[in-house]
C-alpha cells in the first residue's frame, strides 16, 4: 500500500528536537502520512523534498490559554483592570457575537497563531455558537482543544451570556458527540466554566461530573486579580483555588489560567492535585494583574505552560513574545536569567504537550510523533549572532522569522500564505463583521 502513502522529506535542517536530552541534529526529517518516521541523514528517492538550507526546525509551539472569539476585539479594551475589562468591554462584545462574526474572529486568530508557529491551542470560547469555532479550525488546519464557555450567574453579565446549566450541559453533550476527537483526533472539546464568579455551585458540579466521567479538560481562570479574589471571597466564602478544590474540580484535568495571587495552601493544592497552571505574562502585565510565582511553581513540580490569552488583553497572540516576557518578568523578581531559556522553550513545547497529555503525539521532534513542525529563518539582522539556541529563541527570534508551519505533515502556512485562505480577504471580512458587532454591542455596554 506504500504507493498511496503521502511521503515528504525536509532536507538539511538545524533540528532543535526538544527531546529528553535536548538533542540538536543537523539533518533531514522523513514524514509519512503526517508522522515522523526518520530523523538524520539519508538518501531518498522521494520526489516531495523541501530543502531547508540549514533553517531552524522546531516542534510546533503549543499555547494553552487563548480566546479565539476575542480576536476581533483587539485594541478595543485597552487600559482597564480585569473586572472593568470584562464588564464594560469583553462581555458586551461576546454577547453581540453572531455565528458569522465568531467564525471570522476564530479564523483571524488561528491564522495569526499559525503564521507565528503555534500549531496547537487550548482555547476558551464564548457561551454561544461554539460549533462555528470548530468549523473555522477545520479550515485553518490547526490542532485545538476548544472550550465551550459556561456562565450561569454573576454581576453585570449581559443576558445572552447567562445560560442555565441544563441548556449549557445539553450543548456540551452535543458538541462532545459531534466534535470531540474529530479530524483524526486533531480537534477536541473542553468545558470552560469562565471563572468562579460566573458559575453557580450546581453548574460547577455538573461540569465536574461530565468531565471526570469522560476525561474531558476543564479550562478556567483563577486568581488573576486582587479585586477578583476579594469578590470570590464575598460570594463563595473562601479563596479561589480553595473553592475549586472544595468543589472537587482540582486534579489533572483542571487547567487554570493565571494563578498569580495564590497563597501557600493553594500552592500545595496545585501541586498535590496536579492541577495545570497556564501562564500568560503578556496579559498579566497589560491588565496590571501581577507576576505569577512561576519558578516557585516549577520547583514544586507544578505543570506550567504558556498562552497569550485573548487579543484584547495582549494585544498579540505571539508565542515568542510570551516566552520573552516569561523570562524577563522573573529577572525582575529573582535576578537575570533565573528562569532558564531551555525551560521557557520547554514550557511552550514539550511541557505543554505533557500538560495536555499529548506528549506521545506532539511537543518534540521524535520518531513516531505527529509532524507538527515549524521552520525558522536561521539568521537575520535582528537575530544574528547567537551562541545558545534556546536563549536566541526566547530573546532574539520572533514570529516574523517563521517561514513555514506544518500540522500533521500538512503545510498550513508558508511565507505569508495559507493554502485555502487569503489574509487580505479575512481582514476585510473581519472589518465588516466588527462594524456590525459594535452596533449590536451598544445595548449591552454600560
Ligand atoms: Zn483568558
Boltz pocket constraint, residues with backbone or C-beta under 6 A from the ligand:
constraints:
  - pocket:
      binder: B
      contacts: [[A, 65], [A, 66], [A, 67], [A, 221], [A, 257], [A, 309], [A, 310]]
      max_distance: 6.0
